Amino acid sequence: MQSEHKTIATGKNLESNTSINYSRIHPEATANDFHPNGKILSDAQIQLLNIKLKNENKDAVYSKKYLQHLGVSIDRGSIVRIKDETGRFILYAVYKTEFTRKAKILGKGSFAKVKVLQNLETGDFDKVLKVLTNPSGKQNFQAEALINDKLGRGSKHVLKKKMSEGTVRKNKWYMLQNRVMGKDFYDCLINQNPLPAEQFDMTLKAFKCIQALHAKGKVHRDIKIENMMYDSFTGTVKEIDLAMAQKIGAPFDEILGTEGCIAPEIRIHEKKYSPASDVYALGRLVQEVFGIFASIDIRDEKIEFGGCCPRSKYNYTLAEFVDIKNLAKKMLCSNPEARLSLDLAYIELEGIQFRFNQTRLKAKKLFSDCVKDLKDLLKNYLNPNNHKSSGALFKPNPADTVQVTGLLKIIDELDALQPQDINADPLKKLNKLRGMLKVVKDNLTESYLVTQIDKIADYINQNYPEATPNLAPKFGMAVNLN
C-alpha cells in the first residue's frame, strides 16, 4: 500500500540536506537516486522536457522511447504531464532507484499497482501513479478516477502511455492520485504492535473517514484493514482504494468486497449497499485492530479476524475488552435495521476510550503515591540513622536487607518505564507492584516492614480490588529479589 510521509523532498540540494529521511520517499531510496538539485532529473533535462512537450495538449504518460523520439534522453522512469487546477501543465517523474532502475511500487492489488511520483517543479513526492494491470477492472478504474476528482484526491482523467513514434499503449491505463501517507492498518498491526492510545486513535479516525464519505453520498464497499492508511507522524487516517465506491442506494450487478467483511444483506441480493453495510465491515476492522478473535465459515472456507494483533487484549482490563467486543458485536448485527449506526458506534467507542483514559490517570496517581511511600519506607529501613523517624527501633536484618534492596531496584525500573513501552501502562505497573509486595512480605522477618507493606497493598486493593485478569498474566507476576 502507499507508504510514509508528506512533502518529503523539495527542490533544495539533497547533498547539503543531511536531515532528509530517504525512507519516507521509499524504503529503498538513497541520496544516490537524485541529482544535486534534489530531483530525479537534472535541471537541464527538465528544461528540455518543457520545451519538447510544449505543443502536447493532452494529459499523458510518456515512455522513455517516446521521449527519445523527441530528442530527450532521461536516466530512468516514465514522465507524466498533467494539468493542475489552474490549467497549467505539471511534469512528474516515475521514481526508479539508481541501483535497480526499476519503478518503486508502493502497493499492488488484483487490478492495479501504485508507483511513486516526484513533482519535477517542487521536488515533492505528494502524488502517485496508479497503473491498471487487469483489463477487467477498467470500469472500476474509471469510476475511481471520477470519485477521486470529486473528493479532491486526484485527477478525473484516465491516462494512456505514449510509446515510440506516437503509438499509444492500449492495454494499460493510468491515473494520478494524491499520495496517502503512512502505512495500512495491516502493516501497523503486524509490525508496530500499536498501544491502546494508537488503537483508539486509528479506529475513531477510520470511523470519521467513512462518515465523511457517507456525507458525500458514497459508500466504500470494500472497507478492510488493508484499505485504511495511518500516518503515525501526523496522526491522520484515510481510506484508500475507492474503485468499488458507489452512490448510496445505487443498484449493483455483482457482490463486491472482501470475504468476511461483506454484510449479510448484500449476499441475499435484496438489499442495496448502504451506510449500514459499511458499518458491518468496520465491525470487522474493530475486531482486527483490538485483537478480538473471530472465525467464520463462508463456502467451506474458514476466515479469521483478530489475528494481526492477538496480544492486544492484554492491554485492557477484562471489563474494557468486553466493552470493545460488545461494540463490534453490535456493528456486526446480521439485521441491518438493528445494526448500530456509525454515529452511535463512534460515540460508544469514544466513551470506552474516555473511561480507559480516566482509569489510567487514576492508576498513574495511585502508583506514584504508593511508590513514594514505599521508597521512603524502604530507604529509611536501610539507613539505621533514620530509624527513629518511623517510630521503630530495630537493626536491619541481612536477609531483609536483600529483599528490600531488590524491591527498590525493581520499583526504580518500573518507575523508569517510558510511555511507549507496552509495560508502562499504569495498571500493569500496579499489578506488578501488587505481586512484588506479596512476594516480599512473605519473605520478610521484620514485623514493622510487613505491617507497612500490608497497608500499601491494602490501599491498592481498595482502589483496584479486581486483579484485572487480562493485564496481569502476560506481565509476569513472579519476582526474584535475590
Summary of the structure (lengths in Angstrom):
residues: 482
radius of gyration: 29.5
end to end distance: 50.3
largest distance: 100.0
contacts: 1527
relative contact order: 0.07
helix: 47%
strand: 16%
